[in-house]
Amino acid sequence: MDLRQLRYFIALNEHRSFVRAADAMGITQPAFSRSIQGLEQEFGCVLVDRAHKDLRPTPEGEVVLQHALSLVQGAARLSHEVTCMTKLDAGEVRFGSDAVAAVNLVPQAMARFITAYPKVRSALQVDNWERLGHSLNREEIEFFIADVRHFEADPNFRTQTLMPRRSVFFCRAGHPLLAKDSLSTNDLFDYPLATPLIAPGIRKLLANLSGRIDFAPAIELEQFTALASIVRQSDTIGLGAEEAFVDSLASGELKALHWRNLPHTLDSLNNRCGVISRAGGRLSPAAKALIESLRAVENRTDWPVQTSRSH
């Protein structure tokens, strides 16, 4: 018994004719018939009711047909997976990113990846770290890029550190705080704060700075364009990745704020960017190649991020 014989038996069931099935498989009718007879001899039973006009499979034939379909399809999947591993000329990779990495890092990595592997489809989900974690657990994505702090102590996840993304406090041009010679954290908490969804560790840090038991920003939203617009039109103070607001900061529409008693703490507010995947899970070759593209983009000397890594 071999896969060729099983494919012939499947073809006979589809065409219900030795002549048509043989023609479809590209062999002569006598050779096709001998192959089916050989399969019957292998099992020691009749697999096809030749007395019936439609050449229906016998009960034993139905069992063989069910397993034949599974084996042939499994062989095709095996061949496809090995081909994808060696050539990366098919398939897809589904992954996620928080809004910070989606500004520059992920688009540039995707452009590099599609240039190297134009036949592999990429599907990106941009969301906050919490919803990305749920998507990963449901196996809707293979991995995502976000702040690793919420995941690195969880045994269900595996994290790979990337370069941190610098965070900055900012306000609109003409904000009352800009008239002060020196700013303290007390000044910060006199105004509403707008941020993306922050990790519990950052929330605790802001609570300690404000002297409160807990702290929740006045506004939480993932769209950096909308966040910048709110800050430009109000006295709200924004907190987010510097690279997301670099154009508005350069034009003077937004102003970076510097606190005299916050220099060391500010490093803790940076986004500790990393790759998060399922512990014990096997990443596809395409996913591994895309992660390598992320690292290749980071290693460019003109990439505007901090040069130190968090561990």
N, C-alpha and C positions, 0 to 999 in steps of 0.2 A: 504494500500500500504506500502511495506517495501523494504529494499535493496535486500532481498532474492528474492522477486518477480521480481524486476528489473534485477537482475542477470540472472534469468531464461529466461526473455524476450530477453536479449542480447544473451544468448546461443541459443535460438530458431532461432534468426536471423542469427547466425553464421552457424548453422548446417542445417537449413531449413528442419527439421524433428523432430517431437515430440519424437520419439523413440530415435534417436541419441542424441538429446539435453538432454533428461532425463538421459540417460546413462552417458553422460559427467558430469552431475551435481550430479550423484550418488543417484538418487531417482527413484521410479517407474514411468512408463509412465502415469498411471492414476493420480497420485499425481501431476505430472508436469502439466498435462492438467488442473487440477482443479486450480492450481496456476495462470496459464495464464487466465483462465476464471474469476477468482476472480479479476485480474488486470483490465480486460475489464469491469466488473461490477462496479469497483471503478471509472473508467472514464466515464462509461455510453456509450461506443461505441465499435465497433469491431476494434481490433488492428492488426489482422492477416487475410489475404485473404485466407481462407481455401479452396476456390474453385480453387485457382491457385496451380499448381503442386509444385512450389518452396516455397509456404507459405510466399509470400512476405508481408511485413507490409503494411497496408493501409496508406493513407495520415496521419491519426491521429496516426497510429503506428509509422510512421517516426518521428513525433514530440516527441512522448514518448521515442523512441529509442535514439534520440539525447540527451535528458535530462538524460535518464538512464545512458548513457555512462559517462556523466559529473559527475553525482552524485556518481556513483560507483568508478570512478577514484579519485574523491575528497575524498571519504571515505578512500581509500587506502593511499592517500598522508597524510591525517590526522593521520591515524594509524602509518605510518612510522615516521612522525615528532615527535609524542609523544614517540614512542619507542626510537628514537635517543636522545630525551631530557632526558629520564629516564635511559637509559642504555649506550648510546654512543657506540653502537656496529655496526654502519653503517654510511654511508654518507661520506662527505669530507669537508675539510676546505681549502680555497684558501686565501693566504695572501702574503704580500711582506716585503722586508727588504732592507735597504741600505747596502752598502758594509761594513760599520763599524760593525753593529750588526751581519752581516753574518759571521764575523770572528770566534767568539766564542759563543756569547749569543744565537743566533738562532739555530745553530746546536745542542747545548747541550739541549736547550728547546725542540727541535723536537725529540731528542733521548728519553728524559723523557716522552714526550707525547705519542710516539708510543709504549713505554713500557707499559704505562697505558691503552692505547686505540688502540690495534693492528689492529682493523678492520676499523678504520677511516682513510681515505686517506688524505694525506697532499700534497698541491701543493704550492711551494714557488717561488716567482718572486723576483730576486735580481736586483735592479736598483737604480738610484738616486731618491732623494725625489720628484723631479719635475714630472718624468714619473710615479712614484708610485701614486702621487696625481691624475693624469689623469686616471690611472687604477681604483682607488677607485671611482672616479666620474662616471665611466662607469660601475660600479658594477662588475668588473672582479675579484676583490679581496674584502674580508670583512674588512680588516684592514692592516696596515703595520707599521713597526718599523723604525723610522728615526729621524732626528733632528726636534723637534717640533716648532722651532721658526717661520717657515714660515706658520704654521697652527693654532697656539693657539689663534690668534686674529680673525680668520675667523669663522663666525657663522655657516658655512656649515660643519665644522669639529669638532670632539670631541677629545681631547688629554688626555692621561694618562701618567704622568711622570714616567720614569724609571731612573736608575742611569746614570749620565753623563759618557761619554767615554773620557778619557784624550787625548788631542792632543799634538803633539810634532813637533818641527822643527828638521830636520836632514839633514845631508850631507854625502858625501862619505869620507872614510878614506883618509887622505892626502889633503883634501880641504884647499885652502888658508886661509879660516876663522879660521881654527883650530890653526893656528900659532899665532893668536892674543890673548893677555891676557884678553881682555874684549870686548864684542860685543855689539854694539848699533843697533837700528832698521835701522839706515842709512846703516850699513853694509849689513843688510838683503836685501834691495832693490837694491843693486849693482849686484845681481845675479837673474837669472830666477827662478820663483817659480812654483812648480808643486803640484797640489792638486786635490782631488775629487771635484765634483761640490759643490760649497759652497753656503750657504744660503745668501740672500741679506744683512742680518745684519752683517755677517762676512765680506762680500765684502766691506761694508761701513766702517767697522772698519779698514780693511787693507788700504783703501783709505785714511782715516784720518792719519794713521801711516806713510804712504808714502808721505803725503802732496799733494796728487793728488785729482782731482775732482771725479774720478772714478778709480777703480782698477780691472783688470782682470788678473788672473794667466797666465803665459806663456804657461802652459800645464794643461789641465783638463782631468782626466780619472778616471774611477771607479775601474779599476783593480789594486789592491795594489801591486801585484807581478810585473806588468809592471812598475808601478811608482817607486818602489824600484830599479828596474834594470836601469831605466833612471838616477836616482840619482847616482847610483854606477859608471856610465860610463861618468859622466859629472860634471860640477860645479853647476848644478841645485840644489836648496834647496827644500826639500820636506816638506810638511805639511800634517799630517794625524793622525789617531788614533794610539796611542802608541802600543796597543795590536796587531795591524796588522803588526808591524815591530819588534816585541820583539826579534825574533830569530836573525835577522840581526844586531840589536843593541847589543845583548848579544855577538855575535861572533866578533864584532868590524868592520864588513863590512860597517856598517852605524854608524854615530856618532850623538848623540843628541846635539843640539845647544841651548845655554842659553843666553838670552839677558838681559843686566843689567837694561834696562829701560822698561821691558815688563812684570814684574811678575804679576801684577794685571790684565792687559789686556789679558794675556795668558788664564786665566779662561774663558773669553768670547769666546775664540776660540775653547773651548772644544765642542764636539758633545753633545747637550742636548737631549739625547736619550729618546724616548717616543713612545707610541702606538697611532696611528692616525686612527680614524674611521669616518664614516658619522654621522653628528649630527642628532639625531632623528631616526637613523637606529637601528634595533634590531640584535644584534650579535647572531649567531647560538650557541647552546650549545658547539659544538666542538671548535668554535673560542674562547669562554669564557674559556674553559678548557686549550687551548693552551696559552692564555695570563696568566693564572695562572701558567702554567709551566715556562713561562718567568720569572715571579716574584720569583718562587721557586728557579730557577737557580741563580738569583741575590742574594738571601738571604743566599747562601752558604758562609761560612766564608772564604773559600779559593779562592773566586772569585776576580780576579785582577782588580778591578775598584775603583774609588774614593768612599769614605764612605759618602760623603755629597750628598744631593739631590738638584736639581735646582727646583725652584717654579715659 
